[in-house]
Amino acid sequence: MIQKKKLPVLGLGMLLLSGGSVLAQAVDTIPGMPPVVDPTNIYTETRAGKLNPEVAQDPPRIYVPNLRSNNVYVIDPQTYKVVARFKVGKSPQHVVPSWDLRTLWVTNNAEGTTDGSLTPIDPRTTQPLPSVAVDDPYNMYFTPDGKSAITVAEARQRLDFRDPHTMEMQGSVSVPQCKGVNHADFSIDGRYAIFTCEFGGYLAKVDTVNRTLIGYLKLSRGGMPQDILTAPDGHKFYVADMHADGVFVIDGDTFRETGFIPTGIGTHGLYPSRDGTKMYVANRGSHKIHGAPHSKAGGVSVIDFAMDRVVANWPIPGGGSPDMGNVSNDGRTLWLSGRFDDVVYAIDTTTGATRSIPVGLEPHGLTVWPQPGRYSVGHTGILR
């Protein structure tokens, strides 16, 4: 009787075949989540030009929430000019694409009050719709199965799971040790998310299926963790820390810190390149929540995913405060808000050359639309 030789397992989702070739196995995702096309790169479906046909009909625009102006500016990326502006709720923080890509939600957390709201924008008309009252929505995410929106109630130290269309409450997860809970990203299978805790140097890991807190991780030298981004392999995470001046590397599955990459002063926002090989890191140029304009330390670092090291640095000409944003559909332009300079930066991703467009007071989490991808898990457009 001839026995079949078992193939040795290399790791999650990988098998070694005879002859040494590697076969990627299908990822066992949560029910309802779109399948992972390539287990080695979760960003394959967000490459340049991969626009959903429905989304491709939306006019190209940059939507900029201005925190202290209580309004949104709309920029035409072809002319670099502001073509519209409209009022929203108090303290708009981010513009968040919905899971189904048909609504852009402005998160108005009404800092210091209980008058929070979400303002939906129709990306086809570029016009706002009536706002929905929601308590303290500093940021918003969507579970990868599309069944829930998660409004990040920063001041309440709470994550509110809501209907993704009506925003009616489904349930909450309390994160009492996560002071200043704000940014998040999800594992490759959608089973957990890791949230950053801005005012304590912690991370919080949350079970997205059972809606429970898994645990906390204290960063070794962290003082103010900000944005977080899942690596292409879907298991490693990068955490920007505004006080540590760099990016922590985290093994998401074991929830363990494995490395640190220095970038620049006030490390803040993280965005993958359209080809999924690099990560753009916005260094705000200050350790302060309300920093001075024209910081000479403000700029962008480029990290190579494969090497986990900085391969380029792009200072903002004349100084600046790059914060949050995203990459254009074609991957040629990185759009970032200039938080302390009341401008938006359009940065050439080949040369680092920068253009500045004046906007409202204290622009924050802008989004670029449309973007390639099948669905959004939130923030300023984390698409997969």
NUMI-422505 format. One line per field, with one value per residue (C-alpha): residue number from 1; residue in three letters; chain; x, y, z. Coordinates in steps of 0.1 Angstrom, whole numbers, plus 5000, padded with zeros to 4 digits. Layout:
N
pos: [NUM, ...];
code: [ala, ...];
unit: [A, ...];
x: [X, ...];
y: [Y, ...];
z: [Z, ...];
This chain:
384
pos: [1, 2, 3, 4, 5, 6, 7, 8, 9, 10, 11, 12, 13, 14, 15, 16, 17, 18, 19, 20, 21, 22, 23, 24, 25, 26, 27, 28, 29, 30, 31, 32, 33, 34, 35, 36, 37, 38, 39, 40, 41, 42, 43, 44, 45, 46, 47, 48, 49, 50, 51, 52, 53, 54, 55, 56, 57, 58, 59, 60, 61, 62, 63, 64, 65, 66, 67, 68, 69, 70, 71, 72, 73, 74, 75, 76, 77, 78, 79, 80, 81, 82, 83, 84, 85, 86, 87, 88, 89, 90, 91, 92, 93, 94, 95, 96, 97, 98, 99, 100, 101, 102, 103, 104, 105, 106, 107, 108, 109, 110, 111, 112, 113, 114, 115, 116, 117, 118, 119, 120, 121, 122, 123, 124, 125, 126, 127, 128, 129, 130, 131, 132, 133, 134, 135, 136, 137, 138, 139, 140, 141, 142, 143, 144, 145, 146, 147, 148, 149, 150, 151, 152, 153, 154, 155, 156, 157, 158, 159, 160, 161, 162, 163, 164, 165, 166, 167, 168, 169, 170, 171, 172, 173, 174, 175, 176, 177, 178, 179, 180, 181, 182, 183, 184, 185, 186, 187, 188, 189, 190, 191, 192, 193, 194, 195, 196, 197, 198, 199, 200, 201, 202, 203, 204, 205, 206, 207, 208, 209, 210, 211, 212, 213, 214, 215, 216, 217, 218, 219, 220, 221, 222, 223, 224, 225, 226, 227, 228, 229, 230, 231, 232, 233, 234, 235, 236, 237, 238, 239, 240, 241, 242, 243, 244, 245, 246, 247, 248, 249, 250, 251, 252, 253, 254, 255, 256, 257, 258, 259, 260, 261, 262, 263, 264, 265, 266, 267, 268, 269, 270, 271, 272, 273, 274, 275, 276, 277, 278, 279, 280, 281, 282, 283, 284, 285, 286, 287, 288, 289, 290, 291, 292, 293, 294, 295, 296, 297, 298, 299, 300, 301, 302, 303, 304, 305, 306, 307, 308, 309, 310, 311, 312, 313, 314, 315, 316, 317, 318, 319, 320, 321, 322, 323, 324, 325, 326, 327, 328, 329, 330, 331, 332, 333, 334, 335, 336, 337, 338, 339, 340, 341, 342, 343, 344, 345, 346, 347, 348, 349, 350, 351, 352, 353, 354, 355, 356, 357, 358, 359, 360, 361, 362, 363, 364, 365, 366, 367, 368, 369, 370, 371, 372, 373, 374, 375, 376, 377, 378, 379, 380, 381, 382, 383, 384];
code: [met, ile, gln, lys, lys, lys, leu, pro, val, leu, gly, leu, gly, met, leu, leu, leu, ser, gly, gly, ser, val, leu, ala, gln, ala, val, asp, thr, ile, pro, gly, met, pro, pro, val, val, asp, pro, thr, asn, ile, tyr, thr, glu, thr, arg, ala, gly, lys, leu, asn, pro, glu, val, ala, gln, asp, pro, pro, arg, ile, tyr, val, pro, asn, leu, arg, ser, asn, asn, val, tyr, val, ile, asp, pro, gln, thr, tyr, lys, val, val, ala, arg, phe, lys, val, gly, lys, ser, pro, gln, his, val, val, pro, ser, trp, asp, leu, arg, thr, leu, trp, val, thr, asn, asn, ala, glu, gly, thr, thr, asp, gly, ser, leu, thr, pro, ile, asp, pro, arg, thr, thr, gln, pro, leu, pro, ser, val, ala, val, asp, asp, pro, tyr, asn, met, tyr, phe, thr, pro, asp, gly, lys, ser, ala, ile, thr, val, ala, glu, ala, arg, gln, arg, leu, asp, phe, arg, asp, pro, his, thr, met, glu, met, gln, gly, ser, val, ser, val, pro, gln, cys, lys, gly, val, asn, his, ala, asp, phe, ser, ile, asp, gly, arg, tyr, ala, ile, phe, thr, cys, glu, phe, gly, gly, tyr, leu, ala, lys, val, asp, thr, val, asn, arg, thr, leu, ile, gly, tyr, leu, lys, leu, ser, arg, gly, gly, met, pro, gln, asp, ile, leu, thr, ala, pro, asp, gly, his, lys, phe, tyr, val, ala, asp, met, his, ala, asp, gly, val, phe, val, ile, asp, gly, asp, thr, phe, arg, glu, thr, gly, phe, ile, pro, thr, gly, ile, gly, thr, his, gly, leu, tyr, pro, ser, arg, asp, gly, thr, lys, met, tyr, val, ala, asn, arg, gly, ser, his, lys, ile, his, gly, ala, pro, his, ser, lys, ala, gly, gly, val, ser, val, ile, asp, phe, ala, met, asp, arg, val, val, ala, asn, trp, pro, ile, pro, gly, gly, gly, ser, pro, asp, met, gly, asn, val, ser, asn, asp, gly, arg, thr, leu, trp, leu, ser, gly, arg, phe, asp, asp, val, val, tyr, ala, ile, asp, thr, thr, thr, gly, ala, thr, arg, ser, ile, pro, val, gly, leu, glu, pro, his, gly, leu, thr, val, trp, pro, gln, pro, gly, arg, tyr, ser, val, gly, his, thr, gly, ile, leu, arg];
unit: [A, A, A, A, A, A, A, A, A, A, A, A, A, A, A, A, A, A, A, A, A, A, A, A, A, A, A, A, A, A, A, A, A, A, A, A, A, A, A, A, A, A, A, A, A, A, A, A, A, A, A, A, A, A, A, A, A, A, A, A, A, A, A, A, A, A, A, A, A, A, A, A, A, A, A, A, A, A, A, A, A, A, A, A, A, A, A, A, A, A, A, A, A, A, A, A, A, A, A, A, A, A, A, A, A, A, A, A, A, A, A, A, A, A, A, A, A, A, A, A, A, A, A, A, A, A, A, A, A, A, A, A, A, A, A, A, A, A, A, A, A, A, A, A, A, A, A, A, A, A, A, A, A, A, A, A, A, A, A, A, A, A, A, A, A, A, A, A, A, A, A, A, A, A, A, A, A, A, A, A, A, A, A, A, A, A, A, A, A, A, A, A, A, A, A, A, A, A, A, A, A, A, A, A, A, A, A, A, A, A, A, A, A, A, A, A, A, A, A, A, A, A, A, A, A, A, A, A, A, A, A, A, A, A, A, A, A, A, A, A, A, A, A, A, A, A, A, A, A, A, A, A, A, A, A, A, A, A, A, A, A, A, A, A, A, A, A, A, A, A, A, A, A, A, A, A, A, A, A, A, A, A, A, A, A, A, A, A, A, A, A, A, A, A, A, A, A, A, A, A, A, A, A, A, A, A, A, A, A, A, A, A, A, A, A, A, A, A, A, A, A, A, A, A, A, A, A, A, A, A, A, A, A, A, A, A, A, A, A, A, A, A, A, A, A, A, A, A, A, A, A, A, A, A, A, A, A, A, A, A, A, A, A, A, A, A, A, A, A, A, A, A, A, A, A, A, A, A, A, A, A, A, A, A];
x: [5000, 5014, 5011, 5005, 5032, 5019, 5029, 5045, 5027, 5047, 5023, 4988, 4974, 5006, 5017, 5050, 5045, 5069, 5096, 5096, 5068, 5044, 5006, 4984, 4954, 4921, 4916, 4888, 4870, 4840, 4807, 4796, 4830, 4842, 4869, 4906, 4919, 4956, 4965, 4999, 4986, 4952, 4956, 4955, 4920, 4929, 4955, 4953, 4924, 4904, 4874, 4840, 4819, 4793, 4819, 4836, 4806, 4813, 4830, 4867, 4868, 4887, 4864, 4881, 4865, 4876, 4875, 4872, 4852, 4825, 4823, 4836, 4855, 4854, 4884, 4886, 4918, 4922, 4922, 4934, 4907, 4879, 4847, 4822, 4818, 4790, 4782, 4781, 4778, 4802, 4839, 4839, 4869, 4869, 4851, 4845, 4835, 4807, 4812, 4791, 4810, 4778, 4779, 4806, 4800, 4813, 4820, 4810, 4819, 4810, 4840, 4831, 4793, 4767, 4756, 4775, 4762, 4770, 4765, 4761, 4774, 4761, 4793, 4774, 4760, 4788, 4761, 4753, 4721, 4703, 4725, 4719, 4723, 4750, 4768, 4805, 4815, 4852, 4859, 4840, 4848, 4828, 4831, 4845, 4812, 4794, 4769, 4779, 4793, 4815, 4814, 4844, 4831, 4865, 4854, 4832, 4860, 4835, 4830, 4794, 4783, 4754, 4733, 4756, 4727, 4704, 4730, 4707, 4726, 4733, 4755, 4787, 4821, 4836, 4873, 4879, 4917, 4919, 4919, 4915, 4904, 4905, 4920, 4917, 4923, 4913, 4929, 4930, 4900, 4880, 4878, 4895, 4904, 4932, 4924, 4949, 4946, 4959, 4962, 4979, 5002, 4980, 4964, 4931, 4923, 4886, 4867, 4845, 4822, 4814, 4818, 4841, 4874, 4902, 4929, 4953, 4990, 5012, 5037, 5073, 5081, 5048, 5032, 5006, 4996, 4977, 4969, 4972, 4975, 4974, 5004, 4998, 5001, 4970, 4986, 5012, 5002, 5019, 5012, 5021, 5031, 5032, 5055, 5078, 5084, 5080, 5061, 5057, 5054, 5029, 5021, 4983, 4976, 4998, 4993, 5030, 5053, 5080, 5098, 5100, 5108, 5119, 5103, 5100, 5086, 5049, 5043, 5006, 4989, 4996, 4986, 4995, 5007, 4984, 5008, 5008, 5046, 5051, 5035, 5033, 5038, 5027, 5050, 5030, 5062, 5051, 5044, 5015, 4978, 4976, 5010, 5024, 5022, 5051, 5070, 5103, 5100, 5067, 5069, 5063, 5084, 5081, 5085, 5091, 5068, 5092, 5122, 5104, 5126, 5124, 5134, 5125, 5117, 5098, 5098, 5070, 5085, 5085, 5074, 5040, 5018, 5007, 4980, 4954, 4942, 4947, 4961, 4945, 4929, 4959, 4984, 5003, 4992, 4991, 4965, 4970, 4955, 4978, 4964, 4980, 4984, 4948, 4958, 4957, 4988, 4989, 5022, 5036, 5043, 5073, 5092, 5077, 5069, 5041, 5013, 4993, 4956, 4941, 4910, 4891, 4903, 4922, 4915, 4916, 4907, 4901, 4892, 4899, 4870, 4865, 4890, 4896, 4885, 4855, 4845, 4856, 4864, 4863, 4885, 4896, 4892, 4907, 4895, 4901];
y: [5000, 5033, 5060, 5096, 5119, 5148, 5183, 5203, 5234, 5265, 5288, 5302, 5296, 5283, 5248, 5236, 5215, 5189, 5208, 5236, 5257, 5274, 5272, 5298, 5282, 5300, 5321, 5310, 5344, 5353, 5346, 5373, 5387, 5388, 5362, 5371, 5369, 5366, 5355, 5371, 5405, 5419, 5450, 5432, 5445, 5481, 5484, 5513, 5512, 5485, 5507, 5490, 5500, 5516, 5537, 5546, 5569, 5590, 5623, 5625, 5646, 5652, 5656, 5677, 5679, 5711, 5706, 5742, 5755, 5728, 5723, 5702, 5715, 5697, 5698, 5688, 5668, 5677, 5715, 5715, 5740, 5740, 5736, 5733, 5737, 5729, 5730, 5698, 5691, 5703, 5691, 5670, 5646, 5622, 5614, 5577, 5556, 5531, 5493, 5492, 5523, 5542, 5568, 5589, 5596, 5627, 5619, 5650, 5641, 5675, 5676, 5684, 5681, 5654, 5667, 5643, 5634, 5617, 5636, 5613, 5625, 5611, 5606, 5606, 5642, 5652, 5668, 5662, 5645, 5651, 5643, 5614, 5620, 5597, 5600, 5609, 5595, 5604, 5578, 5550, 5515, 5487, 5450, 5432, 5413, 5446, 5438, 5465, 5500, 5507, 5543, 5550, 5569, 5583, 5603, 5574, 5548, 5527, 5510, 5512, 5486, 5500, 5492, 5502, 5521, 5535, 5537, 5522, 5507, 5469, 5467, 5482, 5471, 5490, 5496, 5514, 5510, 5525, 5562, 5581, 5551, 5563, 5543, 5506, 5480, 5444, 5410, 5392, 5369, 5397, 5380, 5407, 5444, 5463, 5498, 5524, 5542, 5577, 5588, 5559, 5541, 5510, 5489, 5472, 5439, 5433, 5402, 5415, 5385, 5381, 5418, 5413, 5428, 5403, 5423, 5452, 5456, 5483, 5497, 5496, 5532, 5545, 5576, 5585, 5558, 5572, 5555, 5517, 5497, 5460, 5448, 5431, 5396, 5405, 5394, 5420, 5455, 5489, 5515, 5552, 5568, 5606, 5607, 5577, 5593, 5561, 5530, 5500, 5466, 5442, 5405, 5408, 5371, 5368, 5404, 5411, 5439, 5427, 5458, 5496, 5517, 5554, 5578, 5614, 5638, 5634, 5602, 5601, 5587, 5554, 5546, 5517, 5525, 5514, 5485, 5473, 5474, 5506, 5525, 5563, 5577, 5612, 5629, 5658, 5676, 5681, 5661, 5685, 5679, 5716, 5723, 5754, 5758, 5755, 5729, 5722, 5686, 5680, 5655, 5620, 5589, 5559, 5524, 5494, 5466, 5438, 5453, 5472, 5502, 5538, 5541, 5578, 5610, 5639, 5671, 5696, 5727, 5756, 5733, 5718, 5694, 5664, 5645, 5622, 5614, 5588, 5579, 5588, 5561, 5560, 5559, 5590, 5615, 5612, 5636, 5647, 5674, 5700, 5700, 5731, 5750, 5750, 5735, 5702, 5687, 5669, 5650, 5633, 5597, 5594, 5626, 5639, 5672, 5690, 5714, 5731, 5741, 5764, 5750, 5757, 5757, 5727, 5701, 5665, 5631, 5638, 5611, 5607, 5594, 5573, 5546, 5511, 5481, 5459, 5472, 5496, 5489, 5526, 5555, 5576, 5547, 5514, 5494, 5458];
z: [5000, 4990, 5017, 5007, 5019, 5042, 5032, 5060, 5071, 5069, 5087, 5087, 5052, 5037, 5025, 5011, 4980, 4965, 4947, 4972, 4958, 4981, 4979, 4997, 5013, 5016, 5047, 5070, 5073, 5094, 5077, 5053, 5048, 5012, 5005, 5008, 4973, 4982, 5017, 5014, 5005, 5017, 4995, 4961, 4954, 4962, 4934, 4910, 4886, 4905, 4909, 4915, 4884, 4906, 4925, 4892, 4885, 4915, 4907, 4920, 4951, 4983, 5013, 5041, 5076, 5094, 5131, 5142, 5113, 5117, 5080, 5051, 5021, 4988, 4965, 4929, 4926, 4889, 4895, 4931, 4939, 4965, 4946, 4975, 5012, 5036, 5073, 5094, 5131, 5158, 5157, 5125, 5129, 5099, 5066, 5066, 5036, 5044, 5040, 5008, 4994, 4988, 5017, 5032, 5069, 5086, 5123, 5143, 5179, 5194, 5217, 5253, 5247, 5241, 5208, 5186, 5151, 5118, 5085, 5055, 5021, 4988, 4968, 4935, 4941, 4965, 4987, 5024, 5037, 5070, 5100, 5125, 5162, 5176, 5209, 5206, 5172, 5171, 5144, 5127, 5114, 5098, 5107, 5076, 5072, 5068, 5095, 5119, 5121, 5151, 5163, 5185, 5215, 5225, 5256, 5268, 5264, 5245, 5211, 5199, 5174, 5152, 5122, 5093, 5076, 5103, 5130, 5156, 5185, 5184, 5215, 5231, 5242, 5271, 5270, 5304, 5302, 5267, 5274, 5242, 5221, 5185, 5156, 5145, 5119, 5114, 5111, 5078, 5088, 5104, 5138, 5157, 5156, 5174, 5187, 5198, 5232, 5227, 5263, 5279, 5255, 5253, 5225, 5230, 5211, 5205, 5193, 5165, 5163, 5200, 5207, 5237, 5249, 5245, 5263, 5264, 5254, 5269, 5243, 5255, 5249, 5237, 5249, 5224, 5198, 5169, 5136, 5131, 5098, 5091, 5071, 5037, 5054, 5075, 5108, 5115, 5125, 5125, 5151, 5147, 5180, 5183, 5213, 5204, 5169, 5150, 5142, 5165, 5149, 5165, 5160, 5160, 5166, 5197, 5206, 5212, 5203, 5179, 5167, 5162, 5132, 5138, 5113, 5125, 5151, 5158, 5139, 5131, 5100, 5081, 5045, 5021, 4986, 4957, 4948, 4984, 4987, 5008, 5037, 5038, 5074, 5082, 5108, 5122, 5134, 5170, 5201, 5210, 5204, 5193, 5177, 5161, 5123, 5098, 5118, 5101, 5114, 5095, 5066, 5053, 5057, 5033, 5048, 5027, 5039, 5030, 5047, 5076, 5072, 5059, 5023, 5017, 5036, 5022, 5043, 5038, 5020, 5045, 5073, 5079, 5099, 5078, 5096, 5081, 5045, 5018, 4984, 4950, 4929, 4905, 4934, 4922, 4949, 4987, 5001, 5037, 5059, 5073, 5108, 5123, 5090, 5077, 5044, 5025, 5010, 4976, 4976, 4945, 4955, 4931, 4940, 4972, 4956, 4975, 4967, 4994, 4992, 5018, 5035, 5068, 5104, 5116, 5089, 5101, 5087, 5050, 5025, 4988, 4967, 4948, 4958, 4944, 4965, 4973, 5007, 5034, 5070, 5078, 5090, 5060, 5036, 5047, 5017, 5009];
